[in-house]
Amino acid sequence: MTDSRIPTARLGENGPEVGVQGLGCMGMSFAYGPADEKESRATLERALELGVTLYDTADAYGAGENEKFLSPFFRAHRDEVVIATKFALAVPPDDPTRRIIRNDAPYIRQSVDASLARLDVDVIDLYYMHRRDVNVPIEETVGVMADLVREGKVKQLGLSEVTASELRAAQQVHPIAAVQSEWSLFSRDIEDQVVPAARELGVTLVAYSPLGRGFLTGSFADAQQDLTADDFRRQQPRFTGGNAAANAALLEPVRAVAAAHGATPGQIALAWVQQRSRAHGLPVVPIPGTRKPSRVEENTAAVALALTEEELALLEPIAGKVAGDRYPDMRFTSAGRE
């Protein structure tokens, strides 16, 4: 390449070309403790300069506040960015601290209109079903989403944390451009069934939390001790107590490979995810989240790193040794239903 912009990958068989690394925007206004608004906005701009064009949000992030926060940036760069947002995590009126999963038609229609208003755009580029409501047939849910495409409210469809069979059933109703699931050196359960199904169907895999929610970078060692009270990682089993201590010990090979490349552990973790594309024969677009321009520079630089077969072999055993689940309740993940 002749400039510093990252390469591109296509979303699905007929979707847009996006930077081969996207940006997870949740933490700019939700879940990871306090954020600096000015620094977050600078991060968005720097990411775009580096060729990051897929920006990921959801209506559940801060009860719509994340979509509102991103709106000025999207309006200023509408022709340069691909906007991805999601529906499905509803707030019950009697308890604003809870989330319930809804995939029914009235809720989907209400959600897409609300997201369009908060984002202040005419169409959403990639609209995900955030989580699966097993009480609603997925064919019914995707049928409603397909109607949104025909109505011009949505361009491409995505699914998050679905099983291989759910993905195949959805694809029978309407082409699916992307499946978003957790994929990292610590989380590889999707490789058994979801990844082969995505490859077979021509679906791009969008990898969320490719840095293990920051744990793989060494930015914290125990969520209860190191993170603020409002940080949701304090409720994730693998990041606290004995699990955290056991998992921290698994980072030594990551640090060793990083030292050999003159890179950071986070860059090695991202390079590993980027190389899943070649290993599994499908487009892979990780969406690491960050709120600092320096971090987005570090993250995108990982695209140019090539890990050797020996280094990949050194990293291979890590996921099988991780202590603790991804979430307290795994029923809402693909692994919990496969």
N, C-alpha and C positions, 0 to 999 in steps of 0.2 A: 504494500500500500504506500501511497505517496503522501498521505497525511495521517493525522492521529485518530481519525474516526475508525470505529470498530467495524468489522464486517457485518453482513446482514444475513438473516434467515427468513424464510416465508412462514407465515401462520397458516397451517393447513395447505390444501392443494390449490386453493384459489384466493387466499387471503393476502393481506399486504406484506411487503418486505419490511422487516423491523431490524433494529440493531440486534446483534446476536446476544446481547445482554440488555435486559430491561432494568427498570427501577421500581422497587416496591416502595410505595409512598405512605403506607399505614402509619409508620412511626413518626411522621411529621406532625401528627395531631392526635395520636391514639396509641395506647398499649405499652409504650416503652418509656414512660416517664416524660418529664417536661422537655419541650423542644424550643429552640430559638427560631422564630419565624423568619427573620432576615437571613439566617444561615441556611434554613431549609429552602428558601426561594433561590438563593445563590446556588444551592446544590442542583436544583431543577435546571437552571440555566447551564451550569457546567456540564451536566449530563448530556444535554442536547448538543452542546458543542463537540462532545466526544463521540457522538453518533448514537447515543441511547435515545430510542424513539418510542418504545413501549413503556407506558406509565400505568402502573397498577394501583387501583383503589377499590373501594367497596362502599355501599351505602351503610354498612354496619360499623365502619371505622369512625368512631366518635359520633354515632347517630347522624351521619351525613356531613359532619363537619370537615372530614378529609376531602370530600368532593368539593365543598365550598372553597376550601383553602386552595385547591388546585385550579379552580376555575379561571382565575386571571392569567395564569401561565398557559393554560390550554387555549384561551381566547387569543392570546398574543402569538401563539405558534400553531394555530389550528391545522394548517396544511403540512406541518412538519412532524406532528405527533400522532401516535395511535393510542387512543384512550380505552383502557380496559376497566370496567367496573362490574359489580356483582349484586345479585339479590339473593335472598333466602333466609337471612338471619333477622327475624322480626323481634321487636321489643313488646312484650305483653303489657297492656295498659296498667295492670295492677302491680307490676314489679319492674321498674325501669332498669334494674341491675341484671335481669335475666335476658336470655336469648332463646327463642324458639324457632324451629325450622319450618318454613312454609314454602311450598312449591305449587300452590294452587293458582288457577288462572286469575281470579280477582286480585290476589296479592301481587302477582308478577306484573300485571298491568298498572297497578298503583305504584309499584316500585320503579318501573322504568320511567314513568312520567315524572316521579319525584327526582330521580337521578338526573334526567335531562334538565330539569329546572335548576337544580343545584349546580350542575356543571355548566349551565348556560350554553348548551350546544344543541344543534338540531338533530344530531344522530350520534349514537355510541358506536365506536368502531368494533369493540369486542365485548360482548355481554355474557357474563358467566352465571351459571347456577352455582352459588357459593357452596352450598351443602345439600345433600340429598335427603328429601323427606320420603321415607320408604312407604308412607301411607298413600302417596300419589304415584301412579304409574309414570315412569320416566318418559314414556312415549307421549303422555298427556302434557307433561311439563314442557318438553321440547317442541311439541306441537304449538303451544302458545308462544314460545320463543320464536319459532319459525314465522308465526303470524306477525311478530314485531319486525322481522326482516322485510316481509312483504309490504308492511305499512311504512317502511322507511325510517323507523325509529332506531334500528340496530343494523349493523352491516354484517358482522360475523358472530357465531355462537361459540361459547366455551362452557366447559364443565369443570368443576373442582372436586377433588377427592371422590371420584367415581370408580367403581370396579370395572374390570374388563368387560363383563357381561352388560353392565349398564351403559358403557360407552358404545358397544356394538348395537344395543337396542336403540340408543339415541341416534346413531348414525343412519339407521334405517328410516328415520323420520326427516332428518335434515342434516346436511354436512356439518360436522363439528371441526372448527379450526384449531382449537387448542384444548388440552387438558392440563389443568394446573394442580400439581400435587407437590408435597414436600419431597425433596430429593437432595441428599447431601452425603458426605462421608459418614454421617451418623444415621441417616434414614434412607434405606434402600429397599423397603418392602415393595415398592411399585415395580421393581425390576422383574418380579416373578410373573405377573400377568398383565398389568396395566401397560407397561412399556411395549411389550410385544403386540398388544392389541392396537396401540396408537400407531406403531410402525406399519402394521398390516393395513390400517384404515387411512393412512396419510395424514395423521393428526400430529401437530406440533406439541411437544411436552414443555410446558412452562414450569420451571422448577422454583417453588417458593422456599424460603429459608435455606438457601444453599450454603449459608455460613453457620447453620445450626443455631439460628437466632443470636449470633454473636459469640457463642461458646467456642466455636472452632477458631475464632480469631484470638482467643485468650483475653477478650475484653472483660470477662467476669469469670469467676471460678465457682461461686455459690450464689444462686439468685437471692436467697434469703438474706445473706450477709452483705452482698455487694450492690444490690439494686434497690431503687426507691419503692416505697410501699404500694405505689400505683402501677408498678410494672408487672404485666401479666405473666412474665416468665417465672415469677415466684410460685405460680400454681402448676408449673409443668414438672412432672415427676423426675425427669432426668437431670434437672438443674439444681436440685437441692439435696442437702444431707449426704448420706453415704453414696447415693447415685452420682452426685456431682463430683465427689472426690474420686470415685472409680473412673468416671468419664474423663476427668482432667488428666488422668494418667495415660489415657489413650492418645493424647495429643503429641507425644514425643516423636513418633515418626513424621507427623506433619511438620513439626519444627525442624526435624533433620532434613527433610526434602527442601523446605524453605531456605535453610542455610546454604544448601548446595546450589540453589538458583539465585541467591542474593535477593530473595523475595520474602514476603510476609506469610505467616501461616494462612491468613485469609485468602491471599492470592493463590496458594496451593489448593485450598479447598475449592475455590471457584474454578481453577484450571481443571481440576478433576471433574467437576460437573460439566464444564464445557466439552471435555473430551468424551463424555457419555454419548454425544452425538455420533461420533465415529464408532464407538464401541457397540452401540445398539442400532445404528443405521436409521436414525430419524432426527429431525431438527429439534434441538434443545436450546431453550432460551431461559437461563436463570434470571431471577429478578431480585438480587440482593437489595435490601433496604438500607438506606443511610440518610443522614441529615447533615452531612458535612461534605463540601466540595473536595477536600483532600481525600476523603474515603472513596468518592465516586471515581476519582482519578486512579486510586490504588486498585479499585475493583475492575475497572475497564482494562487496566494494564494486564490483568490476568488472562485476557483473551489471547495474548501473544505467547503465553507460556506453554511449552510442550513437555509433558511429563514422560519420562522414559518407561519402557516396560518394567524395568527393575524398580523404579519408583512407584509405579502403579501396583506392583506386587507387594511392596512394603505397606501401602495404604489399604490394600484389599481387606485385611482381616478386621479393620476397625469397627465397621457397622455391626458385625456379629457379636462384638463384645460390649456394646453399649448397654448400660444399666438404666432401666426405666422406660416407660412409654413416651410417645410424642405428646400425648394429651392425657389428662386424668380419665377421660371417657373416650375410648377409641371407636365407639360405635359410629361416630360421625366421620370417620376416615375410610378410605377404600380398604385398608388392611383390616379394619374391624368388621368388614362385611364380606371379604373374599372367602 
